[in-house]
Amino acid sequence: MVMVMEVVEVADRYRITITRAVREVVPLRVGQKVAVVPFGERILVQPLPEKPEEKLAQLTKGVIFDREARRKASKFLTSQAE
């Protein structure tokens, strides 16, 4: 894994520029969507796939989402929280 850290300035309208060094490690294209997620006082910028629904389908292949599965998951999570 290549580690790159760049310091950029927040411009007017709160825009930032993703530098060339970062783009060489994480390929992005103009117009691509990214998720911006706050973590306390930090920000994660995560590139999104072109067709997120297809990627999600690949990741959840074989997972069945029905009422019974949701009920069991809810019961399990509630028991873990207690």
C-alpha positions in Angstrom: 0.0 0.0 0.0 1.4 3.4 -1.0 0.9 6.0 1.7 0.6 9.6 0.5 -0.3 12.6 2.6 -1.0 16.0 1.0 -1.9 19.3 2.7 -4.5 21.3 0.7 -6.4 24.5 1.5 -10.1 24.8 1.8 -11.1 27.3 -0.9 -14.2 29.5 -1.3 -17.4 27.5 -1.0 -15.5 24.9 1.0 -13.9 23.3 -2.0 -10.7 21.2 -1.8 -8.4 20.0 -4.6 -7.3 16.4 -4.7 -3.7 16.6 -5.7 -2.0 14.7 -8.5 0.0 12.6 -6.0 -3.2 11.4 -4.4 -4.9 10.8 -7.7 -2.0 8.6 -8.8 -2.6 6.3 -5.9 -6.4 6.5 -5.9 -7.7 6.7 -9.5 -10.5 9.3 -9.9 -12.1 10.8 -12.9 -13.8 14.2 -13.3 -17.5 13.9 -12.5 -17.0 10.8 -10.4 -19.0 10.8 -7.1 -17.4 10.5 -3.7 -18.8 10.0 -0.3 -17.7 12.6 2.3 -18.1 11.1 5.8 -17.4 13.1 9.0 -15.6 11.2 11.8 -15.5 13.5 14.8 -13.1 16.3 13.7 -11.9 14.2 10.7 -13.3 13.7 7.2 -13.1 10.6 5.0 -13.4 11.1 1.3 -14.3 7.7 -0.3 -14.7 7.3 -4.1 -17.9 5.6 -5.1 -18.1 3.0 -7.9 -19.8 4.0 -11.1 -22.7 1.7 -10.5 -23.0 1.3 -6.8 -26.1 -0.9 -7.0 -24.1 -3.5 -9.0 -21.2 -3.4 -6.5 -23.6 -3.8 -3.6 -25.2 -6.8 -5.3 -21.7 -8.4 -5.6 -20.9 -7.8 -2.0 -24.2 -9.1 -0.7 -24.4 -12.1 -3.1 -26.2 -14.9 -1.4 -27.5 -12.8 1.4 -31.3 -13.1 1.8 -33.1 -10.0 3.2 -36.5 -11.2 4.4 -38.6 -10.4 7.4 -37.4 -13.4 9.4 -33.7 -12.6 8.8 -34.3 -9.0 9.8 -36.2 -10.1 13.0 -33.3 -12.5 13.9 -30.7 -9.8 13.3 -32.7 -7.3 15.3 -33.0 -9.7 18.2 -29.3 -10.6 18.1 -28.3 -6.9 18.1 -30.6 -6.1 20.9 -29.2 -8.9 23.0 -25.7 -7.7 22.3 -26.5 -4.2 23.4 -27.8 -5.3 26.8 
